[in-house]
Structure formats: structure tokens, C-alpha cells
Amino acid sequence: MNKNCISYWFPVLLRNGANVPRTMIVTGISREILHILDCEETPEFTQLADELSRIGDGFGWPCFLRGGEYSGKHGWKDCCYVPDGRSLKKHLAALIENGEAENIFGFEWDVFAVREFIPPHEESFLAFRGELPIRRERRAFLDNGRFHSLIPYWPEEAFHENNAPKDWRERLAAL
């Protein structure tokens, strides 16, 4: 089992009582969806998009979309942030394309998740090329399937003057 995949770590967070957004995980996805990289929409891609869209309809839009190992947060507005069901296919294709471009070894792409979108709070700020709202987030570490520790998701090293507002240090500290 891939311990970096949401299908592994999300159930562990639930078992340990973590406060998490509503999340539906879809598994068993065919690699045929990767033909979207050649602009070929296969029946498998369409079926996946339809299933993810039904989940989004159930949660209410907007939603957060991710693969098992990758979410494409740096490309936020075109990738993992899905404003409505009509744009889901475009965002799903962008998620796969960005993930393949950023990881020369590739991801498995056999797991996807739709997550409830939590609107950013007042202290949030936008960063990176995708205008990602930076908010208070924590990265959880697990040891043998049990919660171990938390650290801030966004360390200062992730930001510089070209990808965040001028006052990002103060705003990050306020989170």
C-alpha cells in the first residue's frame, strides 16, 4: 500500500479523530484516463469525471479535487479548485497534466478524491501561479498507522517575493 496516497492516510486521520473536510475517495481507476495527456478523452476519463462530478454535486460546489498522491495546489485556480461541475473535466485534465509534468516518475492515478471546499478566512493570502489561498493548514505525520505529530503545511521557505504578496511573512505568522 502506498503510504503517500490519500486512500492510506485519510482513513488513519479519521480513525484518530482529526477534523477534516468531507471527502469521497474513488479507487480502481484505469490508466486509460492518461490518454487525456494526448487530448484524447477516453470513456474511462468521461466515466471518472462523471463520478467525481456527482460527488461534487452532493457536496455542493466549489470543491477541491486531488489525485491519490498529488493535488496541484500551485496551479490552484486551474487545477485542484473546481468551481462547478461544468469545469470538472478541464480541472481533472489539468491535475493529471501538472502532476505528470512535476513528477518524472509519474503518479499512479488510480485514486482520486473530491473534498469539500472550505472557504478561506480573512487572514488568508494568495500565493503561487495559481493564486492559492494560503490558510492555516497542518501536515500530519503518521507512524505505523497512528498519528505522530503536526507541523505547519506552509513553511516560510515555500514563499518568496515573486510568488506571494509583499507582506506574506506577517500574514503567514498570523495564521
C-alpha positions as CSV (number, residue, x, y, z in Angstrom):
1,M,0.0,0.0,0.0
2,N,1.3,3.5,-1.0
3,K,1.5,5.4,2.3
4,N,1.7,8.7,0.4
5,C,-1.8,8.1,-1.1
6,I,-4.9,9.7,0.4
7,S,-6.5,6.2,0.4
8,Y,-4.0,5.2,3.0
9,W,-3.5,8.3,5.2
10,F,-7.1,9.8,5.2
11,P,-8.7,6.8,6.9
12,V,-5.9,7.0,9.5
13,L,-6.8,10.6,10.2
14,L,-10.4,9.7,10.5
15,R,-9.7,6.9,13.0
16,N,-7.6,9.3,15.1
17,G,-10.4,11.9,15.3
18,A,-8.9,14.5,13.0
19,N,-11.1,17.4,12.0
20,V,-11.2,17.1,8.2
21,P,-13.4,18.3,5.3
22,R,-15.9,15.8,3.9
23,T,-14.0,13.7,1.4
24,M,-15.0,10.9,-1.0
25,I,-12.3,8.7,-2.4
26,V,-12.7,6.9,-5.7
27,T,-10.3,3.9,-6.4
28,G,-9.6,1.4,-9.1
29,I,-9.2,4.0,-11.9
30,S,-7.9,2.7,-15.2
31,R,-4.7,4.1,-16.6
32,E,-6.7,4.7,-19.8
33,I,-7.5,8.1,-18.4
34,L,-3.9,9.2,-19.1
35,H,-4.8,9.4,-22.8
36,I,-6.2,12.9,-21.9
37,L,-2.5,13.9,-22.0
38,D,-2.8,13.5,-25.8
39,C,-6.1,15.3,-25.8
40,E,-8.0,12.0,-26.2
41,E,-11.0,11.8,-23.9
42,T,-11.5,8.1,-23.3
43,P,-14.7,6.5,-22.0
44,E,-12.7,5.8,-18.7
45,F,-11.9,9.5,-18.4
46,T,-15.5,10.5,-19.0
47,Q,-16.8,7.9,-16.5
48,L,-14.3,9.2,-13.9
49,A,-15.3,12.8,-14.5
50,D,-19.0,12.0,-14.2
51,E,-18.5,10.1,-10.9
52,L,-16.4,13.0,-9.5
53,S,-19.0,15.5,-10.7
54,R,-21.8,13.5,-8.9
55,I,-19.7,13.7,-5.7
56,G,-19.3,17.4,-6.2
57,D,-23.0,17.9,-6.8
58,G,-23.6,16.1,-3.5
59,F,-21.1,18.3,-1.5
60,G,-22.1,21.4,-3.3
61,W,-19.7,23.5,-5.5
62,P,-16.9,24.6,-5.4
63,C,-14.9,21.5,-4.4
64,F,-11.3,20.5,-4.0
65,L,-10.0,17.8,-6.4
66,R,-6.9,15.7,-5.9
67,G,-5.3,12.5,-7.1
68,G,-4.2,9.9,-4.6
69,E,-0.7,11.5,-4.3
70,Y,-1.0,14.9,-5.9
71,S,-3.2,17.9,-5.7
72,G,-1.6,20.5,-7.9
73,K,-2.0,23.3,-5.3
74,H,0.5,25.6,-7.0
75,G,-1.9,25.7,-10.0
76,W,-4.9,26.1,-7.8
77,K,-7.4,28.1,-9.9
78,D,-6.9,25.8,-13.0
79,C,-6.2,22.5,-11.2
80,C,-7.5,21.4,-7.8
81,Y,-10.0,24.2,-7.2
82,V,-13.2,23.2,-9.1
83,P,-15.8,26.0,-9.1
84,D,-18.6,23.9,-10.7
85,G,-19.4,20.6,-12.3
86,R,-19.2,22.1,-15.8
87,S,-15.5,22.8,-15.4
88,L,-14.6,19.5,-13.7
89,K,-13.2,17.8,-16.8
90,K,-10.9,20.7,-17.6
91,H,-9.6,20.7,-14.0
92,L,-9.2,16.9,-13.9
93,A,-7.2,17.0,-17.1
94,A,-5.0,19.9,-15.7
95,L,-4.5,18.0,-12.5
96,I,-3.2,15.0,-14.4
97,E,-1.1,17.1,-16.8
98,N,0.5,19.1,-14.0
99,G,1.2,16.0,-11.9
100,E,2.9,14.3,-14.8
101,A,5.0,17.4,-15.6
102,E,6.1,17.8,-12.0
103,N,7.0,14.1,-11.3
104,I,9.3,12.5,-13.8
105,F,8.5,9.1,-12.3
106,G,4.7,9.7,-12.6
107,F,2.0,9.1,-10.2
108,E,-0.3,6.1,-10.1
109,W,-3.5,8.0,-10.9
110,D,-5.6,5.0,-9.7
111,V,-7.1,7.0,-6.9
112,F,-8.9,10.4,-6.9
113,A,-10.7,12.3,-4.2
114,V,-13.3,15.1,-4.1
115,R,-13.1,17.2,-0.9
116,E,-15.5,19.7,0.5
117,F,-14.1,23.2,-0.1
118,I,-13.5,25.3,3.0
119,P,-13.7,29.0,2.1
120,P,-10.5,30.9,3.0
121,H,-10.7,33.1,6.1
122,E,-9.9,36.8,6.4
123,E,-6.2,36.2,7.3
124,S,-5.6,34.1,4.1
125,F,-3.4,35.4,1.3
126,L,-2.9,34.4,-2.3
127,A,0.3,32.8,-3.5
128,F,1.9,30.9,-6.4
129,R,1.0,31.0,-10.1
130,G,-2.5,29.5,-9.3
131,E,-3.5,32.1,-6.7
132,L,-3.7,29.5,-4.0
133,P,-5.4,30.9,-0.8
134,I,-2.8,30.2,1.9
135,R,-4.5,29.5,5.2
136,R,-3.9,27.7,8.4
137,E,-3.1,24.1,7.5
138,R,-1.2,21.4,9.2
139,R,0.7,18.4,7.8
140,A,0.1,15.3,9.9
141,F,2.7,12.6,10.3
142,L,1.8,9.0,11.0
143,D,3.8,6.2,12.5
144,N,2.6,2.6,11.9
145,G,-0.9,3.9,11.1
146,R,-1.1,6.1,14.2
147,F,-1.0,9.8,14.5
148,H,2.5,11.1,15.4
149,S,2.8,14.9,15.0
150,L,1.7,18.0,13.2
151,I,3.8,20.8,11.5
152,P,2.7,23.9,9.6
153,Y,1.8,22.9,6.0
154,W,3.4,26.1,4.6
155,P,6.9,26.8,5.9
156,E,8.4,30.2,5.2
157,E,10.8,28.5,2.7
158,A,7.9,27.9,0.4
159,F,7.5,31.6,-0.3
160,H,9.5,34.4,-1.9
161,E,8.7,37.9,-3.2
162,N,7.8,36.6,-6.7
163,N,5.1,34.2,-5.6
164,A,3.3,35.9,-2.7
165,P,2.3,39.4,-1.6
166,K,4.9,41.8,-0.1
167,D,3.5,41.3,3.4
168,W,3.4,37.5,3.2
169,R,5.7,37.0,6.3
170,E,3.4,38.9,8.5
171,R,0.3,37.2,7.1
172,L,1.8,33.7,7.4
173,A,2.7,34.4,11.0
174,A,-0.9,35.5,11.7
175,L,-2.2,32.1,10.6
